[in-house]
Amino acid sequence: MTEQEQTAKIYNNAGDSVSLINQLVGVTDRSDEDNDCLDRNVRHLKIILKYDCWTTEDLSPFKTAIAAGEAALSS
């Protein structure tokens, strides 16, 4: 697998965390398990953002999901 292919795979997989965060943020009565899942995925995206493989990829969905997840967890 080339470096570009690996970066694309990481990006696409991180998109799953974005989708999950966005889904859980929309749940008004989250369980403790939901909140744990939300927290894990927020932390996962924070780690992904630190990778040095990014070039021209749009990382704004990751940042937006992190902010939304953190806001939901703090409310």
Backbone as ProteinMPNN parsed JSONL, in Angstrom:
{"seq_chain_A": "MTEQEQTAKIYNNAGDSVSLINQLVGVTDRSDEDNDCLDRNVRHLKIILKYDCWTTEDLSPFKTAIAAGEAALSS", "coords_chain_A": {"N_chain_A": [[0.85, -1.169, 0.0], [0.571, 2.168, -0.898], [1.859, 5.301, 0.397], [0.039, 7.36, -0.022], [-2.319, 5.91, -0.394], [-2.557, 4.757, 2.112], [-2.894, 7.036, 3.699], [-5.337, 7.915, 2.676], [-6.947, 5.806, 3.506], [-6.811, 6.058, 6.311], [-8.009, 8.556, 6.567], [-10.605, 8.061, 5.555], [-11.485, 6.114, 7.398], [-11.454, 7.639, 9.73], [-13.544, 9.232, 9.139], [-15.681, 7.636, 9.799], [-15.708, 7.879, 12.575], [-16.384, 10.567, 12.749], [-18.997, 10.492, 11.724], [-20.249, 8.881, 13.656], [-19.912, 10.424, 15.985], [-21.42, 12.691, 15.248], [-23.925, 11.519, 15.071], [-24.352, 10.656, 17.735], [-24.274, 13.079, 19.098], [-26.675, 14.142, 18.388], [-28.464, 12.729, 19.901], [-30.685, 13.094, 22.48], [-31.038, 11.951, 24.979], [-28.659, 10.5, 26.046], [-27.067, 7.46, 26.975], [-24.818, 6.269, 29.571], [-23.043, 4.57, 28.304], [-23.27, 5.497, 25.666], [-22.156, 8.05, 26.021], [-19.548, 7.327, 26.738], [-18.707, 6.141, 24.366], [-18.888, 8.34, 22.668], [-16.936, 9.992, 23.83], [-14.619, 8.392, 23.452], [-14.429, 8.408, 20.66], [-14.099, 11.115, 20.106], [-11.613, 11.518, 21.339], [-10.123, 9.8, 19.73], [-10.238, 11.092, 17.198], [-8.809, 13.408, 17.832], [-6.269, 12.368, 18.148], [-5.831, 11.411, 15.556], [-5.724, 13.822, 14.143], [-3.198, 14.701, 14.812], [-1.456, 13.263, 13.285], [1.21, 13.147, 10.916], [0.784, 12.849, 8.242], [-0.944, 14.31, 6.713], [-1.846, 16.252, 3.917], [-3.322, 17.778, 1.631], [-5.827, 17.218, 2.517], [-9.162, 17.753, 3.68], [-9.574, 18.633, 6.821], [-11.444, 19.796, 8.358], [-14.04, 18.618, 8.911], [-13.341, 16.795, 10.915], [-12.417, 18.455, 12.976], [-14.724, 19.938, 13.485], [-16.466, 17.912, 14.363], [-15.133, 17.102, 16.677], [-15.35, 19.432, 18.252], [-18.155, 19.572, 18.499], [-18.673, 17.157, 19.79], [-17.26, 17.481, 22.205], [-18.669, 19.643, 23.263], [-21.174, 18.477, 23.633], [-20.562, 16.533, 25.518], [-19.899, 18.08, 27.682], [-22.204, 19.229, 28.453]], "CA_chain_A": [[0.0, 0.0, 0.0], [1.365, 3.392, -0.963], [1.613, 6.267, 1.472], [-1.214, 8.052, -0.361], [-3.424, 4.98, -0.125], [-2.657, 4.618, 3.565], [-3.483, 8.279, 4.195], [-6.754, 7.89, 2.289], [-7.625, 4.837, 4.368], [-6.909, 6.685, 7.634], [-8.991, 9.635, 6.432], [-11.933, 7.455, 5.422], [-11.836, 5.479, 8.669], [-11.75, 8.712, 10.677], [-14.889, 9.692, 8.786], [-16.633, 6.831, 10.576], [-15.796, 8.509, 13.893], [-17.139, 11.806, 12.564], [-20.413, 10.12, 11.593], [-20.718, 8.388, 14.948], [-20.004, 11.584, 16.879], [-22.567, 13.496, 14.83], [-25.127, 10.764, 15.429], [-24.519, 10.669, 19.192], [-24.549, 14.455, 19.521], [-28.09, 14.36, 18.158], [-29.267, 11.962, 20.86], [-30.919, 13.965, 23.636], [-30.993, 11.194, 26.235], [-27.576, 9.528, 25.872], [-26.71, 6.6, 28.106], [-23.395, 6.326, 29.931], [-22.326, 3.871, 27.235], [-23.209, 6.434, 24.541], [-21.182, 9.088, 26.355], [-18.214, 6.709, 26.656], [-18.424, 5.986, 22.944], [-18.662, 9.691, 22.17], [-15.631, 10.417, 24.341], [-13.575, 7.618, 22.771], [-14.303, 8.844, 19.273], [-13.509, 12.459, 20.139], [-10.179, 11.336, 21.613], [-9.552, 9.168, 18.533], [-10.036, 12.117, 16.177], [-7.724, 14.288, 18.272], [-5.026, 11.663, 17.826], [-5.728, 11.382, 14.096], [-5.309, 15.154, 13.69], [-1.771, 14.891, 15.083], [-0.654, 12.517, 12.312], [1.943, 14.027, 10.009], [0.572, 12.395, 6.864], [-1.923, 15.143, 6.025], [-1.338, 17.21, 2.919], [-4.402, 18.666, 1.18], [-7.105, 16.694, 2.992], [-10.001, 18.671, 4.445], [-9.68, 18.133, 8.185], [-12.464, 20.553, 9.085], [-15.08, 17.771, 9.512], [-12.799, 16.216, 12.139], [-12.387, 19.512, 13.982], [-16.114, 20.26, 13.806], [-16.999, 16.805, 15.148], [-14.499, 17.173, 17.999], [-15.972, 20.536, 18.993], [-19.541, 19.198, 18.806], [-18.625, 16.088, 20.783], [-16.843, 18.054, 23.486], [-19.775, 20.449, 23.77], [-22.222, 17.555, 24.085], [-20.102, 15.864, 26.724], [-19.821, 19.022, 28.796], [-23.544, 19.754, 28.811]], "C_chain_A": [[0.901, 1.239, 0.0], [1.019, 4.312, 0.208], [0.303, 7.023, 1.232], [-2.419, 7.173, -0.068], [-3.639, 4.821, 1.374], [-3.296, 5.864, 4.18], [-4.976, 8.327, 3.88], [-7.546, 6.937, 3.171], [-7.828, 5.418, 5.771], [-8.007, 7.752, 7.61], [-10.41, 9.067, 6.384], [-12.384, 6.799, 6.723], [-12.17, 6.525, 9.732], [-13.126, 9.301, 10.388], [-15.965, 8.896, 9.51], [-16.806, 7.412, 11.977], [-16.588, 9.808, 13.815], [-18.633, 11.493, 12.505], [-20.997, 9.683, 12.93], [-20.878, 9.526, 15.95], [-21.24, 12.406, 16.525], [-23.887, 12.81, 15.18], [-25.385, 10.87, 16.932], [-24.818, 12.06, 19.734], [-26.043, 14.746, 19.38], [-29.015, 13.616, 19.103], [-29.438, 12.807, 22.122], [-30.791, 13.241, 24.962], [-29.942, 10.084, 26.104], [-27.346, 8.737, 27.152], [-25.238, 6.821, 28.45], [-22.548, 5.657, 28.856], [-22.198, 4.765, 26.002], [-22.165, 7.511, 24.798], [-19.754, 8.55, 26.309], [-17.788, 6.577, 25.202], [-18.115, 7.34, 22.316], [-17.287, 10.181, 22.588], [-14.485, 9.693, 23.627], [-13.355, 8.112, 21.35], [-13.76, 10.258, 19.162], [-11.999, 12.338, 20.369], [-9.462, 10.729, 20.407], [-9.276, 10.224, 17.455], [-8.93, 13.099, 16.561], [-6.368, 13.664, 17.956], [-4.788, 11.68, 16.314], [-5.243, 12.732, 13.566], [-3.812, 15.397, 13.882], [-0.878, 14.147, 14.091], [0.024, 13.492, 11.356], [1.769, 13.644, 8.537], [-0.317, 13.337, 6.06], [-1.259, 16.125, 5.077], [-2.463, 18.18, 2.56], [-5.778, 18.206, 1.655], [-7.841, 17.76, 3.801], [-10.227, 18.072, 5.829], [-10.759, 18.854, 8.989], [-13.604, 19.68, 9.612], [-14.619, 17.124, 10.822], [-12.866, 17.242, 13.276], [-13.802, 19.884, 14.43], [-16.73, 19.181, 14.684], [-16.412, 16.803, 16.555], [-15.169, 18.245, 18.84], [-17.402, 20.178, 19.412], [-19.582, 18.126, 19.895], [-18.249, 16.599, 22.158], [-17.962, 18.885, 24.101], [-20.888, 19.56, 24.326], [-21.824, 16.866, 25.387], [-20.075, 16.797, 27.934], [-21.185, 19.553, 29.215], [-24.313, 18.807, 29.691]], "O_chain_A": [[1.85, 1.345, 0.778], [0.023, 4.119, 0.904], [-0.448, 7.29, 2.17], [-3.428, 7.651, 0.451], [-4.776, 4.758, 1.842], [-4.137, 5.761, 5.073], [-5.781, 8.731, 4.719], [-8.684, 7.226, 3.541], [-8.906, 5.28, 6.349], [-8.828, 7.833, 8.524], [-11.302, 9.539, 7.089], [-13.547, 6.921, 7.107], [-13.071, 6.317, 10.545], [-13.793, 9.808, 11.29], [-17.039, 9.421, 9.802], [-17.916, 7.438, 12.508], [-17.373, 10.115, 14.713], [-19.437, 12.156, 13.16], [-22.109, 10.072, 13.289], [-21.869, 9.582, 16.678], [-22.016, 12.775, 17.406], [-24.855, 13.476, 15.547], [-26.509, 11.143, 17.352], [-25.537, 12.201, 20.724], [-26.608, 15.508, 20.164], [-30.223, 13.85, 19.103], [-28.456, 13.189, 22.757], [-30.465, 13.863, 25.973], [-30.272, 8.899, 26.058], [-27.421, 9.272, 28.258], [-24.508, 7.479, 27.708], [-21.458, 6.13, 28.536], [-21.147, 4.794, 25.363], [-21.383, 7.851, 23.911], [-18.844, 9.259, 25.879], [-16.645, 6.868, 24.851], [-17.182, 7.464, 21.522], [-16.552, 10.732, 21.769], [-13.496, 10.318, 23.244], [-12.217, 8.219, 20.894], [-13.035, 10.569, 18.217], [-11.206, 12.979, 19.678], [-8.329, 11.1, 20.101], [-8.195, 10.241, 16.867], [-8.193, 13.568, 15.694], [-5.436, 14.356, 17.547], [-3.674, 11.935, 15.857], [-4.436, 12.777, 12.637], [-3.227, 16.221, 13.179], [0.331, 14.376, 14.06], [-0.533, 14.54, 11.03], [2.544, 14.083, 7.687], [-0.434, 13.18, 4.845], [-0.245, 16.744, 5.4], [-2.547, 19.273, 3.118], [-6.792, 18.759, 1.23], [-7.229, 18.559, 4.509], [-10.985, 17.114, 5.981], [-10.964, 18.556, 10.165], [-14.111, 19.974, 10.694], [-15.422, 16.928, 11.733], [-13.308, 16.938, 14.384], [-14.044, 20.115, 15.615], [-17.439, 19.491, 15.642], [-17.123, 16.529, 17.521], [-15.518, 18.009, 19.996], [-17.81, 20.449, 20.541], [-20.414, 18.177, 20.801], [-18.843, 16.202, 23.16], [-18.182, 18.841, 25.312], [-21.47, 19.862, 25.368], [-22.666, 16.644, 26.257], [-20.213, 16.352, 29.073], [-21.301, 20.25, 30.223], [-25.445, 19.1, 30.074]]}, "name": "protein", "num_of_chains": 1, "seq": "MTEQEQTAKIYNNAGDSVSLINQLVGVTDRSDEDNDCLDRNVRHLKIILKYDCWTTEDLSPFKTAIAAGEAALSS"}
